[in-house]
Every structure is written in structure tokens, then in C-alpha cells.
Amino acid sequence: MASPPTPINGPPPGGRQVRRIGRRWQDAQTWARLIREAEALWHVDVRDLHRLGAQELGQLNGEVPGWQRHRVNRWLACYRAATRLTIGTLGAPAGMVLFWGH
């Protein structure tokens, strides 16, 4: 009896790898949700809430790991958020850009 054919790219990923991929996906989605919620504070016409939103966005910008910023940006685009995280080069700090024309 012949063994089943193996996929061209190798065997399917193991359970640990699938969980790691899923965890990265969820982490990126969570960062984007937090940024979108902080952004929502900018749409309220109250100065204290604007300041709070700016503080929250600044704090989140400092906490999002650099290796995950491109994934978070994809979620931000899906959420139609105005914020995009910049990805710094080696040694340069990464920042944040707001797009208000959408």
C-alpha cells in the first residue's frame, strides 16, 4: 500500500507552530483594537478626552513590538483607523502617523 503524497512545501505545520501563528494574529488584532479605541477619543469634542486619547496612542506606540508593527498596521487598515505605526530602521525609533483624510 502506498503512503499518501506529501505536500510540495513539506508537511503541514505542527500544533505548536499553528498555536504560535494564531497567537501572533490575535496579538496584532488586539494592538489594532486598542489603537482604534484610543483614536475614537479624538472624535469626541472634549479637550480632556483628546488629551487622554493622545496619551493612550503615545503609550501604545511605545508598547507595540517592532516585529509586529506591520501586522498591527494591517488590522488598523481593516478597522479604517487613522493611525499607522511606522517601522524604524535599526537604531532609529519607530513612530506613528495619523491619516485623517479617509
C-alpha positions as CSV (number, residue, x, y, z in Angstrom):
1,M,0.0,0.0,0.0
2,A,1.4,3.4,-1.0
3,S,1.8,6.2,1.5
4,P,-0.2,9.4,1.0
5,P,1.5,12.1,-1.0
6,T,3.3,14.8,0.9
7,P,2.6,18.5,0.0
8,I,5.1,20.2,-2.2
9,N,6.1,22.7,0.6
10,G,6.6,19.9,3.1
11,P,4.5,18.5,5.9
12,P,1.7,20.6,7.4
13,P,2.7,22.8,10.4
14,G,2.8,21.1,13.8
15,G,0.4,22.0,16.6
16,R,2.9,24.4,18.3
17,Q,3.5,26.3,15.1
18,V,-0.2,26.7,14.5
19,R,-0.7,28.0,18.0
20,R,2.2,30.4,17.6
21,I,0.8,31.7,14.3
22,G,-2.6,32.1,15.9
23,R,-1.2,33.9,18.9
24,R,0.7,36.4,16.7
25,W,-2.5,37.0,14.7
26,Q,-4.5,37.6,17.9
27,D,-1.8,39.9,19.4
28,A,-1.7,42.1,16.3
29,Q,-5.5,42.3,16.2
30,T,-5.6,43.3,19.9
31,W,-3.0,46.1,19.4
32,A,-5.0,47.4,16.5
33,R,-8.2,47.4,18.5
34,L,-6.6,49.3,21.4
35,I,-5.3,51.9,18.9
36,R,-8.7,52.2,17.3
37,E,-10.3,52.7,20.7
38,A,-7.8,55.4,21.6
39,E,-8.4,57.1,18.3
40,A,-12.1,57.1,18.9
41,L,-11.5,59.5,21.8
42,W,-10.3,62.1,19.2
43,H,-13.8,62.3,17.6
44,V,-15.4,63.5,20.9
45,D,-15.4,67.3,21.2
46,V,-13.9,67.4,24.7
47,R,-10.4,68.5,25.3
48,D,-9.7,66.2,28.2
49,L,-10.7,63.2,26.1
50,H,-8.5,64.4,23.3
51,R,-5.6,64.6,25.7
52,L,-6.4,61.2,27.1
53,G,-6.6,59.7,23.6
54,A,-3.2,61.3,22.7
55,Q,-1.6,59.9,25.8
56,E,-3.1,56.5,25.1
57,L,-1.9,56.5,21.5
58,G,1.6,57.5,22.6
59,Q,1.8,54.8,25.2
60,L,0.5,52.1,22.8
61,N,3.0,53.3,20.2
62,G,5.8,52.7,22.6
63,E,4.5,49.3,23.6
64,V,3.8,47.6,20.2
65,P,6.8,45.4,19.5
66,G,8.7,46.4,16.4
67,W,8.4,43.0,14.8
68,Q,4.7,43.1,15.0
69,R,4.0,46.6,13.7
70,H,3.3,45.6,10.1
71,R,0.7,43.1,11.2
72,V,-0.9,45.8,13.5
73,N,-1.0,48.2,10.5
74,R,-2.9,45.6,8.5
75,W,-5.5,45.4,11.3
76,L,-5.6,49.2,11.6
77,A,-6.3,49.4,7.8
78,C,-9.1,46.8,8.2
79,Y,-10.6,48.8,11.1
80,R,-10.3,52.0,8.9
81,A,-8.3,53.6,11.7
82,A,-6.4,56.8,11.0
83,T,-3.3,55.7,12.8
84,R,-0.4,53.7,11.2
85,L,2.7,52.7,13.0
86,T,6.0,53.4,11.4
87,I,8.7,50.8,11.3
88,G,12.0,52.2,12.3
89,T,15.3,51.1,10.9
90,L,17.9,49.6,13.1
91,G,18.8,52.1,15.8
92,A,16.1,54.6,14.8
93,P,13.0,55.0,16.9
94,A,9.7,53.9,15.3
95,G,6.8,56.3,15.5
96,M,3.2,56.7,14.5
97,V,1.5,58.5,11.6
98,L,-2.1,59.8,11.6
99,F,-4.1,59.7,8.3
100,W,-7.1,62.0,8.7
101,G,-8.2,62.1,5.0
102,H,-10.1,58.7,4.9
